[in-house]
């Protein structure tokens, strides 16, 4: 093998390693994760918000509402547990709601309902607001870092949720089935 072939393989390997490393980095910076330390269970944060006031936390979930005011933006978020990359898991695992305050303008079209978000910031306290007919106490996080996760496109085909290499685009059913019959034609 020539010298150029070896260097090509080395560069290819380097790009592969860099792609894997950068593709698997957490959403929140290393410095803020170090500052946050051990994660606080959301139930504890919700019950004893005053005892955690001023502490840095990393928390995430699904945006419910975005409101902009002259002093900054307010996000209402449905909490969800975070995975190893600080990405919110299913909203079905939620333990409650929290609010995020940011000095920056957060566009409601971008920070829209049901988008996944991860926030790193200080616990500012709690705020009581109406939620339906009851009063709900929201822990409030003052955002230092916000990571908005990209929308996930879900393919929902007319008949199959996956690509079938044997399907003909002009037939609604894969080989050997043909419309309007649901049984093989032989």
Buried (B, 14 or more C-beta within 10 A) or exposed (E): EEEEEEEEEEEEEEEEEEEEEEEEEBBBBEEBBEBBEEBBEBEEBBEEBEEBBEEBBBBBBBBEBBEBEEEBBBBBBBBBBBEEBBBBBEEEEBBBBBBBBBEEEBEBEEBEEEBBBBBBBBBBBBBEEEEEEEEEBBBBBBBBBBBBBEEEEEEEEEEEEEEEEEBEEEEEBBEEBBEEEEEEEE
